[in-house]
Amino acid sequence: MVTESNLEIIRAEVEKIEYAAKPEDIKFSWFVLLLLLLVQISNQWQRLLIGPAYYFKADGKEDDPKYNLSAAIPNFTDAKYGVLSGADFTLVYATLILFTGTLADNYSRRYLLSIAGVIWSFTSIGTAFSNTLPMISLNRMMLGVFEAFAPPAAYSLIPDYFPPEKRTTANAVLSLGIFVGAGLASVTTVMIGKLGWRDTYFIVGCVGIVFAVIAMVFVRDPVRGRFDPKKPAPEPYSPMDDGEEIV
């Protein structure tokens, strides 16, 4: 007897076979993963950029407001930097990521990821034009708000672009963006030394917008659970299931 569960298993296996038989589908999946990786890199780069900007040190430039964020913003102490770089971002991010995961389950992940990417990049551009600590803090908090959209949307796209045997590799590639972004934030000191922290923030924000727009153009929302058999709905309970006779 062919059950609904068996049909779902067959459907999922057919999807895997069709995917493997179409080189263009495989190439497009890896292309989408590359775009997700770029957005992930942008996410981490902008999150960690505040450190090199605040602690920039170079001969004759460490007290120059063009190159050092702490010198440019009045009353920006180490204690306030700790709150701004940590709590201002983390509390907002950690709270909202629970809700953004629900949104990613129910709405277009493509739009959630790309629109959020554009907006969080604008917070970096906004930081470039900030002259007071409250303005820096507001942009930092908004960065946390919109970066919270990235992980749920990106990681939930992978199972629908890659069959089970490829997902671990795809997830590893996407996770690489965390470390590449952190590495770029570290070497951004070179950019700050040449251009100043404001221009660096502006350029990094513009790069993030470009990555997000490219993702919006090329990434598609595939059918959810494309490669996975769906569980059939449970059948209604009947006393006959327990062997009872209906009199």
HELIX and SHEET records of a PDB file:
HELIX    1   1 GLU A    4  ALA A   20  1                                  17    
HELIX    2   2 PRO A   23  LEU A   48  1                                  26    
HELIX    3   3 ILE A   50  TYR A   54  1                                   5    
HELIX    4   4 LEU A   69  ALA A   72  1                                   4    
HELIX    5   5 ASP A   78  GLY A   82  1                                   5    
HELIX    6   6 VAL A   83  ALA A   87  3                                   5    
HELIX    7   7 ASP A   88  ASN A  106  1                                  19    
HELIX    8   8 ARG A  109  ALA A  128  1                                  20    
HELIX    9   9 LEU A  133  GLU A  147  1                                  15    
HELIX   10  10 ALA A  150  TYR A  161  1                                  12    
HELIX   11  11 PRO A  164  LEU A  195  1                                  32    
HELIX   12  12 TRP A  197  PHE A  218  1                                  22    
HELIX   13  13 PRO A  239  ASP A  242  5                                   4    
END                                                                             
